[in-house]
Amino acid sequence: MRFSSEATITAPRASLTRGHLVDLAPLRESPAFARMWVGGTITGIGSQMTILAVGLDVYDRTQSTLAVSYVAAFALVPMVVFGLYGGVLADSFDRRIVALLSAIVAWGSTAGLAVYSWSGAEPVLPLYLLITVNTVAATMVGVARQAIVPRLIRRELLPAAGALGGISGGLMLTVGPALAGVLVASVGISWTYTIDTFLFIAAFFGLYTLPSVKPEGEVLKPGLRSVVEGIRFMRVAPNIRASFLLDIFAMTFGNPRVLFPAIGALLIGGGAITVGVLTSAIAVGVLGLGLLSGRLGAVRRQGLGVIAGVVAYGATIIGFGVVLLLAALSGEPVSESWSSVNWPALIAASVLLALSGAADSVSMIYRNTMLQASVPDAMRGRLQGLFTVVVTGGPRVGDLYVGVLSITALLWFPPLLGGLVIVVAAAVILRVQRTLREYDAEDPRP
């Protein structure tokens, strides 16, 4: 696929003064945004701690990997439903209040996990219920918070805010699980839940100090009609619709995380340590891209930025599949022992996964920026809700795709095929959706 030099992601002349490091202007110019970002990051680290701790807690009680998988499955439908409804509430009421009330519910469920763990009760069902409430409430907080961002900073700073969001996500995914592992091993699961309960206070600091953020424009009463209006808006928003489609393809066909345990046991070796390395590699890529995102804010052709990020993501997933294929063809004996690791394959796979995380961050930054800049404020919460459904639902459908194809026992096949599907889909959308190719950040249109 080629991009013409005129239509590529070239920065305007003014951007030449920008550095490569992350643009901190949103934090400097908007103390409210800075407080919300800091509070959200600290809270997110705690949430990742709890997610890992719940998985370990369930496994400790049941000794069943299938029971652990139910943690995500149990929350999927409620998360989709309340992701949509959270967007409706964000377009109907003061978004600060919606975020605060949702945060209170999330905090209460975290405290409930701690209390239940300290009680010594054995049944697993309360864990499923509490983590589902926690996930649903956190989803609603995220929807409201994303709808608030464009009201706190200048439109020109939205890409920088997206990059800061990438840094926040990278910190959550690297620090949270690592800290949880240390805490569970040293002080136990009950204390891990308890520590997260106190970390969650940071969310209230970030949200309580916000100004009132009531939706602007026509406001509908919360209900089914409001949800339908949000879905109908997609018909007249070809750029947003195309960006959602790109993300669905990327997250459905390019998410190899389900393969990591088998890769660590059968293909590369190293067992659980390899699984941890491969998982962390993605987060490192996300964090690294965020730190080196200074020039991204100068890009005008943000639709092409989404396309380029998705194509690069697909290419790295293809490369990951090729590495697995070469490891399979090498015939080197491996085991779950760290001493038998296929080091060249592990290093190459980790680098490619890090690059995939960076590429996904590029598309995420521009996708979020386009949504926040071009969608009317009165509709922004519902579109964020729809986007949340895409972001949360895609990877879970992707897990099913990988799981079905892995029946062939060819671990390299799902990522290789999936990466090709992503690249082809991006090429088709680039050709068909002319408005996405021509999207101009200085004249944002949905």
C-alpha positions, 0 to 999 in steps of 0.5 A: 500500500502506498500513500502519496507524499501530499496525502501522507501524514506530514506535519505543517510547517509550524510543527517543525519546532516540535520535539519528539518527546510527549507534548505536556501542554494539556497538563500545563494549560489545564489543571483540571485535565492534569488532576483527572489524568493523574487520578485516572492513572493511579486508579487504573494501576490499582484496577489492574492490580485488582484484575490480576488479584481476582484471577489469582483468587479465583484460581486459588479457590477453584484450581480451574483455568476455566473458572478464571476465564469466567471472570471476563466472560461474566462481565462482557454483556453487562459491560456492553450494555452499561457502556452504551447506557453510560454514554446516554447518561453522559449526554443527559446529565452533568458528566462530572456527576455521572463520573463521580457516581460511577466512581463511587460504585466502582470504589464500593465494589473494590472495598467489597472484594477486600471485605469478602476476602478478609471474611474467609468465605469460600464461594466464588460467585460473589467474586464474579458479581463484585468484579462485574460491578467493578468493571461496569462502573469503571467502564461508565467512568471511562466513557464520561471521562473521555466525553469531558476531555474536549471541554477541558483543553483546546482542540489542537491539544487533543492528540497530545491528550490522547498520547498522555492517555497512552502513557497512562494506559502503558503505566497501568498495564506494566506497573499494575500487574507487576505490583499486584504480583509482588503484593500477592506474593508478599502480603496476600490477596486480601491486602492487595484488594485493600491497597487498591481501595485506598489507591482508588481515592485518587479517582475522587480527587481527579473527578471531584475537583472538575468544573461542571460539564453539562452537555451542550446542545439538544439533550434527550432524556435517558432511554432507548430513544437516546441510544437509537439516536446515537446509533443513527448518528453513525449513518451521517458520520462516515469517518467515525464509522470507518475508524470504528470498523478499522478498530474492529478488524484490528482487535478481532483478528490481531489479538494473539494474547490467548496463544501466549500460554501455549507459546510459552509451553510448546513453541518458545519455552519459558512457561509463565515467565515467557507469557509475562514477557510477551504480555509486558512487551505490548504495554512497553510499546504503548508506553514508549510511543506515548513518550515519543509522541511529540510530533503526532499533534502536528498531523493534519491528515488524521484519518490517514494516521488511523489507517497507517497505524492499523496497517503497521499493526497488521504488519507486526502481527504478520511478523509475529506469526512468521516468528512463530512459524520459524520457531515451529520449523526449527524443531528445537526442543523447549519446555516450560523451564526458563533454561530451555527458551528459544532466545532468538524467537523470544526476542524477535516476538517481544520486539514485534509485539512492542511495535504492535503496541506502538502502532495500535497507540498511533491509531488510538490517538487519532481515532480518539482525536477525530471522535472528540473533535468532530462529534457534536458535544451533545452526542459525544457521550453516546459515541464514546459509549459505542466506541467502548463497546468496540474496544471491549468487545473486539478483543473478546471476539478475537479470543474466540477467533484465535481459540477456534483456529488454534484447534489446528495446533498451528500456533503461528496460523491465527496471527499470520492470517489475522495480520493479513486480514487486517492489512487487506481490510485497511486497504479496502477501507482506504480505497472505499472511504474517500472522506477518511483519506481527506479528513483534515484536523483543521476542519474536523468532520465526523 
